Amino acid sequence: MRVLVVSAPLVGHVFPLVPLAVALRDAGHDVLLATGGGGLAAAGADLPVHDIAPGFDFGRIARRLFPRHPLIARAELAGTAGTRGAGLLFGALNDQLTDPVVTVATDWQPDLVLHEPFAVAGAVAAARLGVPAVRQENSLFDGRELVRASAARLGPALRRHGLTGLPPPAAALAVAPPSVARQDGWPMRYDSYVGGGQLPAWLRTPGERPRILVTRSTLTGPGDRGPMPAVVAAAAEVDAEIVLVRPDERSARSLPGNVRVVDWIPLDAALPSSAALVHHGGAGSIFGALAAGLPQLATTGPGDRRHNAELVARRGAGLALRPRDITARALTQLLTDERLRAAAGQVSQEIAAMPPPADLVARLAALV
């Protein structure tokens, strides 16, 4: 069959779709990935990629919309907007994406459209062509709510393509471990393409001291300070080797002796030899630490980050803190609190028991 995979043009949205796309390709199906922006890097996985968003600038969309919706903007920056902020931003984005996605779908004639919740343009194209649409989760929200929030702002785009609404998907793929977040659909183990970068030899094995990896977002914006400056400020008082992944210039200016710096690395390969992960609260980082069974410190921040971090803390698998509240004591707790490690290990086992992407291929083919 021919499968069109549709994603918002953002790295963190595209990369989690790649493992299933690769599994479909390896099973002999034709796959085309429709995305844009930084997501075009998915071509590194030897997948054909079509650019549906030339000149994409997410910041431009936010700068145009948020002044018109100050209450949602304020809540989004505080991380308390739920799906309202996502619906506003991704509704506008999908209004722009719908025509290009429908065009490529009409030209390519897929038998199945696989899309993420933030890319409802894929569901529009499937409905227009009369082929099954499948929603693949890539966050810790309920994808049904995200689709509803985005589609509510798609009136003109729907009418352009002869639709009054979006039909329900033929299936959905749920990737969140149920003890952390409930999602609707067939369970599938979360996986993600990691892109380029090489893992240095010294990161392949544990060091003399416990290792804490510290990462930051691939997407920056207002209110997004991230954890690195606070970790660097506290590092000298922590008995650990601290590794900053792709630090910003400010964080890397003056480093204590126990802090090292690396460029882009395949994070999933570095986690097994580490003791903990500190990050910005993005879904990919959350899933990575949970799959590896590592305690994590996720900072609360704009967008979905507060929601994600608080889910992890509620499960007992990590800490949810504002960047300014990161202290040596909190970093030490990540290394010494056995309750955090036990809970993270339990979730890791839960994820390992979920079917891998390759196991879903035959079930998807049966929809056609």
C-alpha positions in Angstrom: 0.0 0.0 0.0 0.9 3.7 -0.2 1.1 5.5 3.1 1.2 9.3 3.4 2.7 10.4 6.8 1.8 13.9 7.7 3.4 16.0 10.5 3.7 19.5 11.6 7.0 21.0 10.4 8.8 20.7 13.7 11.6 18.2 14.7 9.9 17.1 17.9 6.7 16.3 16.0 8.2 14.6 13.0 10.9 12.4 14.5 8.5 10.2 16.6 6.7 9.3 13.4 9.8 8.0 11.7 10.2 4.5 13.3 6.7 3.5 12.2 7.3 5.0 8.7 10.5 3.0 8.5 8.7 -0.2 9.6 6.1 0.3 6.9 8.8 0.9 4.3 10.8 -2.2 5.5 7.6 -4.3 5.1 7.5 -3.4 1.5 5.0 -0.5 1.5 5.6 2.9 -0.2 5.9 5.7 2.3 6.0 9.5 1.7 6.5 11.9 4.6 4.9 15.3 4.3 6.4 17.9 6.6 8.6 20.9 6.5 11.0 23.1 8.4 13.4 21.2 10.7 11.4 18.1 10.1 12.9 17.7 6.7 15.9 16.2 8.5 13.8 13.0 8.6 15.2 12.4 5.1 18.3 11.1 6.9 16.3 8.0 7.7 16.2 7.2 4.0 12.6 8.2 3.7 11.2 10.3 0.8 10.2 13.7 2.2 7.9 16.3 0.7 8.1 19.9 1.9 4.6 21.2 2.6 5.7 24.4 4.4 8.4 26.3 2.4 9.7 29.2 4.5 8.0 27.9 7.6 8.3 30.2 10.7 6.4 29.1 13.7 7.3 32.3 15.6 5.6 34.4 12.9 2.4 32.5 13.5 2.6 33.1 17.3 3.4 36.7 16.9 0.4 37.2 14.7 -2.1 35.3 16.8 -1.2 35.9 20.5 -1.7 39.7 20.5 -5.3 39.0 19.4 -5.8 36.4 22.2 -4.0 37.8 25.3 -5.7 35.5 27.8 -4.7 32.4 25.9 -1.2 33.8 25.3 -0.7 34.4 29.0 -1.9 30.9 29.9 0.2 29.4 27.2 3.4 31.1 28.5 2.5 29.8 32.0 1.9 26.3 30.7 -1.7 26.3 31.9 -3.6 26.7 28.6 -4.2 23.0 28.1 -5.2 22.4 24.5 -6.4 26.0 24.0 -3.0 27.4 23.0 -2.2 24.3 20.8 -5.6 24.7 19.1 -5.0 28.3 18.4 -1.5 27.9 17.1 -1.8 24.6 15.3 -5.3 25.5 14.0 -3.7 28.4 12.2 -0.7 26.3 11.0 -3.0 23.6 9.7 -5.1 26.2 7.8 -1.9 26.9 5.9 -0.9 23.2 5.5 -4.3 21.8 4.4 -4.1 22.9 0.7 -0.5 21.7 0.2 -1.3 18.4 1.9 -4.4 17.8 -0.1 -2.4 18.6 -3.3 0.3 16.1 -2.5 -2.3 13.5 -1.5 -4.2 14.0 -4.7 -1.1 13.7 -6.8 0.4 10.7 -4.9 -2.9 8.8 -4.2 -2.2 7.1 -0.9 -4.2 4.2 0.4 -3.8 5.3 4.0 -2.9 8.6 5.7 -1.1 8.5 9.0 -1.0 11.8 10.8 -0.1 13.2 14.3 -2.6 15.1 16.3 -1.0 18.5 15.5 -1.3 17.8 11.8 -5.1 17.5 11.2 -4.4 18.6 7.6 -3.7 14.9 7.1 -7.2 14.0 8.2 -8.6 16.5 5.9 -6.7 15.0 2.9 -7.8 11.5 3.9 -11.4 12.6 4.1 -11.1 14.4 0.7 -9.8 11.3 -0.9 -12.0 8.8 0.9 -9.2 6.8 2.4 -8.6 5.7 6.0 -6.9 8.1 8.4 -4.9 6.9 11.4 -3.9 9.3 14.2 -0.5 8.5 15.8 0.1 10.1 19.2 3.4 11.8 19.7 2.7 13.7 23.0 1.3 13.2 26.5 -2.0 14.9 25.7 -5.1 13.1 24.6 -4.9 13.3 20.8 -8.7 13.5 20.5 -8.7 16.8 22.4 -5.8 18.2 20.3 -7.6 17.3 17.0 -10.8 18.9 18.2 -9.1 22.1 19.3 -7.2 22.4 16.0 -10.1 21.4 13.8 -12.4 23.9 15.5 -10.4 26.7 13.8 -10.3 25.0 10.4 -13.7 26.2 9.1 -12.5 27.9 5.9 -10.1 25.1 5.0 -12.8 22.4 5.6 -15.2 24.3 3.4 -12.7 24.7 0.7 -12.4 20.9 0.5 -16.1 20.2 0.7 -16.2 19.1 4.4 -18.4 20.2 7.3 -16.2 18.4 9.8 -13.6 15.7 10.3 -14.8 12.1 10.4 -13.4 9.9 13.2 -10.1 8.2 12.3 -10.1 4.6 11.2 -7.7 3.9 14.1 -5.5 5.6 16.6 -2.1 4.6 18.0 -1.5 5.4 21.7 2.1 5.7 22.8 1.9 6.9 26.4 2.4 4.3 29.1 -1.1 4.1 30.8 0.2 4.7 34.3 1.5 8.1 33.2 -1.2 9.2 30.8 -4.3 7.7 29.2 -4.7 7.8 25.4 -7.3 6.4 23.1 -6.2 3.7 20.5 -4.1 0.7 19.9 -1.0 0.7 22.1 2.3 1.1 20.5 5.7 1.5 22.1 7.1 5.0 21.8 10.2 5.3 19.6 11.8 8.2 17.8 14.4 8.9 15.1 17.3 10.7 16.7 18.8 12.4 13.6 22.5 12.9 13.2 25.4 13.1 15.7 27.9 10.6 17.0 28.1 9.3 20.5 31.6 9.9 22.0 33.2 6.8 23.4 33.3 8.1 26.9 29.5 8.4 26.9 29.0 4.8 26.1 29.9 3.6 29.6 29.3 4.9 33.1 31.9 7.3 34.4 33.7 7.4 37.8 30.8 9.4 39.2 27.1 9.2 38.4 26.3 11.1 35.2 23.5 13.6 34.7 22.6 14.5 31.2 21.1 18.0 30.6 19.3 18.8 27.4 17.3 21.8 26.1 14.5 22.3 23.6 14.9 22.2 19.8 12.3 25.0 19.8 12.8 28.2 21.7 10.5 31.1 22.3 9.3 33.6 25.0 9.4 32.3 28.5 11.6 29.4 27.6 14.7 29.6 29.8 15.3 25.9 30.1 17.3 24.2 32.9 20.9 24.7 31.8 21.8 28.0 33.5 20.5 26.8 36.9 22.2 23.4 36.5 25.5 25.0 35.8 25.1 27.3 38.8 24.5 24.4 41.1 26.9 21.9 39.6 29.9 22.5 41.7 28.0 21.3 44.8 26.8 18.1 43.2 28.9 14.9 43.3 28.2 13.9 39.7 29.5 14.3 36.2 27.2 16.7 34.4 27.0 16.7 30.6 25.4 19.6 28.8 24.0 18.6 25.3 24.1 21.4 22.8 24.3 24.2 25.4 23.5 27.8 24.5 26.4 30.2 24.6 25.3 31.7 28.0 25.3 28.3 29.7 28.7 27.3 28.3 30.7 30.4 29.2 32.1 29.4 32.5 31.8 25.8 33.7 32.7 24.1 36.9 35.2 21.2 36.7 32.6 18.5 36.8 30.6 19.8 33.8 31.3 18.7 30.2 29.8 19.7 26.9 28.8 17.7 23.8 27.2 18.6 20.6 24.1 16.9 19.1 24.2 13.2 20.2 21.8 10.2 19.8 20.3 10.7 23.2 18.8 7.3 23.5 22.3 5.8 23.1 23.6 8.0 25.9 20.9 7.3 28.5 21.8 3.7 29.5 25.2 4.8 30.9 23.7 7.8 32.7 22.0 8.1 36.1 19.5 10.9 35.4 18.2 13.3 32.8 17.4 17.0 33.3 15.5 18.6 30.5 12.9 21.2 29.4 9.8 19.1 29.7 9.4 18.2 26.1 7.5 15.0 25.3 10.5 13.3 23.5 12.7 13.8 26.5 10.0 12.6 28.9 9.6 9.4 26.9 13.3 8.9 26.5 14.0 8.9 30.2 11.0 6.8 31.0 12.0 4.2 28.4 15.5 4.1 29.9 14.2 3.8 33.4 16.0 7.0 34.6 14.8 9.5 37.1 14.3 12.8 35.4 13.9 16.5 36.3 11.6 18.2 33.9 11.2 22.0 34.1 7.7 23.5 34.0 7.3 26.1 31.3 5.3 27.2 28.3 3.1 25.1 26.1 2.9 21.4 27.1 5.9 21.4 29.4 4.1 22.0 32.7 1.6 19.3 31.8 4.3 16.8 30.8 6.5 17.5 33.9 3.6 17.3 36.3 2.5 13.9 34.8 6.0 12.5 35.5 6.0 13.9 39.0 2.5 12.6 39.7 3.7 9.1 38.7 6.7 9.5 41.0 9.2 8.9 38.3 10.8 12.4 38.5 10.7 16.0 39.6 8.8 18.9 38.1 10.5 22.2 38.9 10.7 25.8 37.6 14.1 26.4 36.2 14.9 28.9 39.0 14.1 26.2 41.6 16.8 23.8 40.4 19.3 23.4 43.2 22.2 21.1 44.1 19.8 19.4 46.6 17.3 18.7 43.8 20.0 17.3 41.5 21.4 15.1 44.3 17.9 13.8 45.0 17.7 12.6 41.4 20.7 10.4 42.1 19.9 9.2 45.6 16.1 8.9 45.8 15.3 5.2 45.4 11.6 5.9 45.1 12.2 7.9 41.9 14.4 5.2 40.5 11.9 2.5 41.3 9.0 4.3 39.8 11.0 5.1 36.6 12.0 1.4 36.4 8.3 0.4 36.6 7.4 2.7 33.8 10.3 1.4 31.7 9.0 -2.1 32.1 5.5 -0.9 31.1 6.9 0.7 27.9 8.9 -2.4 27.0 5.8 -4.5 27.2 4.0 -2.4 24.6 4.1 -3.6 20.9 7.0 -2.0 18.9 6.0 -0.1 15.7 6.8 -3.0 13.4 4.1 -5.1 15.1 1.4 -2.5 14.0 2.2 -2.7 10.3 -0.1 -5.7 9.5 -2.9 -4.2 11.5 -2.6 -0.9 9.6 -2.6 -2.7 6.3 -5.8 -4.5 7.2 -7.5 -1.1 7.3 -7.1 -0.6 3.5 
